[in-house]
């Protein structure tokens, strides 16, 4: 990640907004895929899941070359 974008709370603000919006829509949880920020999502309450837990329509679009990790957070 570029240093100009580290430690400025943009990611934190975006995640809080997404969680709030999801709750207001009655969404029970969020899936995220990441290739480099596993620790960041874990620190914010996301749990790593096997790819098979990703909803089928999203799993069909998964790019195996990127090898992204799947995370989920119950809201």
N, C-alpha and C positions, 0 to 999 in steps of 0.2 A: 504494500500500500504506500502511496506517495505521502511523505512526511507532512505536507500541507493539509492533509485530510485526517491526520491522526489526532486523537485527544481533543476534538472540538465538539463532541457530543452530537454530531449530525446523525450518526447511526443510532444512537440511543433515542433521539427525538423521533426518528423515522419509525423505529420499532414500537415505541410507545403509541404513536399515532395509529399504526397498523393494528396493534392489539385493541386499542379503544374502538376503532372502526369495526373490527371483527366482532367484538362483544356486542356492539349496538345492532349488528345485523344478525345476532343469534348464532354466530359461528363458534363452535366449541373448542377449536384448537387451530394452530398454525403449523404448516410444514415449511421447512426451508431446506435448500440445498446449498452447500458451500464447498469450495475446494481449498480455502485457506483460513477461514475464520472459525474453525471448530471451537477453539477455546472461548471466543467472544460469545458465541451462542450458548455454550454450556454455562458460562457465568451468568447468563440471563434466563436460566431455567429451562433450556431446551435439552432434550434427551436424544442421543443418537439412536437411530433405528436401522434395521436392515432394509435394504432397497425394496424387499417384498412388501413392506408395510406402506409404501407410497401408494396412493390411489392408482388404480389400473390405468386410467387415461394419462396420468402424469408419468407413470412408469414406462409407458410405451414411447414417450418422448425423451426418456433419459439418454444422455450421451455418455456411453461407457468409456470413451476416450478421455473425458474430463475427470472421471472417477470422483465425482462429487459425493460428499457424505450427506445423508439424510438426517434431518433433525425434526423433532416435534415438540410443541409446547401446548399443554392443555390450558385453556383460558378459564 
